[in-house]
């Protein structure tokens, strides 16, 4: 059994990749402990890890993206869809907009309807109609 001094202080180190943050893309390492990102920085400056992933030549994202999701009245709604996605490890959903041909709905009208259907599910973001 390893001594406490030799025990890793983080669970996972992702090294060599291009880390995508909300504001920029960085060539840095990511330290993870108990399933949470705890630090970004030069690999040499981060504590030892129980496991290391070499992400050289790859982009590192904090979660998975589903860029073609059907949410709305016909499919999962704006509450159950994101909850199910989060359980699957998805952090970003891009909803597919279906517009009503028979009502001669335009794409902008369909997008507005989709936003209205989402209602209060737009958490953390200003509703598009409320932007100044």
C-alpha positions in Angstrom: 0.0 0.0 0.0 1.5 3.4 -0.9 2.3 5.8 1.9 0.2 9.0 2.1 3.2 11.1 0.9 3.3 9.0 -2.3 -0.5 9.0 -2.8 -1.9 11.1 -5.7 -3.5 14.3 -4.7 -5.8 14.4 -7.8 -7.6 11.6 -9.5 -7.0 12.5 -13.1 -4.7 14.7 -15.1 -5.5 15.5 -18.7 -2.4 16.7 -20.4 -1.3 17.9 -23.9 -4.6 19.0 -25.2 -6.2 22.3 -26.2 -8.6 23.1 -23.3 -11.7 25.0 -24.3 -13.0 27.5 -21.7 -15.9 29.9 -21.9 -13.5 32.6 -23.1 -10.5 31.0 -24.8 -8.7 27.9 -25.9 -5.6 27.2 -23.9 -2.8 24.7 -24.3 -2.7 23.6 -20.6 -3.3 20.6 -18.4 -6.5 19.9 -16.4 -6.6 18.5 -12.9 -9.7 16.5 -11.7 -10.6 15.4 -8.2 -13.8 13.7 -7.2 -15.3 14.3 -10.7 -14.7 18.0 -10.6 -12.2 20.2 -12.5 -10.0 21.6 -9.7 -7.2 23.3 -11.6 -5.8 24.3 -15.0 -2.1 24.9 -15.4 1.2 23.7 -16.6 1.6 19.9 -16.0 4.7 20.4 -14.0 2.9 22.7 -11.6 0.0 20.3 -10.9 0.0 17.6 -8.2 0.6 13.9 -9.1 -2.5 12.0 -10.4 -3.8 8.5 -10.1 -4.5 8.4 -13.8 -3.2 10.5 -16.7 -4.8 11.0 -20.1 -2.6 12.2 -23.0 -4.9 14.5 -25.1 -2.1 15.7 -27.4 -3.6 16.9 -30.7 -7.1 17.0 -29.3 -9.5 19.5 -27.9 -10.5 19.1 -24.3 -14.1 20.1 -23.4 -15.8 20.0 -19.9 -18.6 17.8 -21.2 -20.2 16.4 -24.3 -22.2 18.4 -26.8 -25.3 17.2 -28.6 -25.8 19.5 -31.6 -29.1 18.0 -32.9 -31.7 17.6 -30.1 -35.4 17.5 -30.6 -37.0 19.3 -27.7 -40.6 20.6 -27.5 -44.2 19.5 -27.5 -43.7 16.4 -29.6 -40.5 15.1 -28.0 -38.9 15.5 -24.6 -39.8 18.8 -23.1 -37.5 21.6 -21.9 -37.3 20.1 -18.4 -37.0 16.3 -19.0 -34.7 16.6 -22.0 -31.9 18.6 -20.3 -32.2 16.5 -17.2 -31.8 13.3 -19.2 -28.9 14.9 -21.1 -27.1 15.8 -17.9 -27.4 12.2 -16.6 -25.7 11.1 -19.8 -22.8 13.6 -19.4 -24.0 16.2 -21.9 -23.3 19.8 -20.9 -24.6 21.5 -24.1 -27.7 21.0 -26.2 -28.4 22.6 -29.5 -32.1 22.2 -30.3 -33.2 21.4 -33.8 -35.9 23.9 -34.9 -38.9 22.4 -36.7 -41.1 24.9 -38.3 -44.7 24.4 -39.4 -45.0 24.3 -43.2 -48.8 24.2 -43.2 -49.0 27.4 -41.1 -46.3 28.9 -43.4 -44.2 29.6 -40.4 -40.8 31.1 -41.2 -37.6 29.9 -39.6 -37.4 33.0 -37.3 -41.0 32.4 -36.2 -40.2 28.8 -35.5 -37.1 29.8 -33.5 -39.2 32.3 -31.5 -41.8 29.6 -30.8 -39.1 27.2 -29.6 -37.7 29.9 -27.3 -41.2 30.5 -26.0 -41.7 26.7 -25.4 -38.5 26.6 -23.4 -39.9 29.3 -21.1 -38.1 29.3 -17.7 -35.8 26.5 -18.8 -33.3 29.1 -20.1 -31.5 29.2 -16.8 -28.2 31.1 -16.5 -28.8 33.0 -19.8 -30.8 36.1 -20.4 -33.8 35.3 -22.5 -33.0 36.5 -26.1 -36.1 38.8 -26.0 -34.8 40.5 -22.8 -31.4 41.6 -24.2 -30.8 45.3 -24.3 
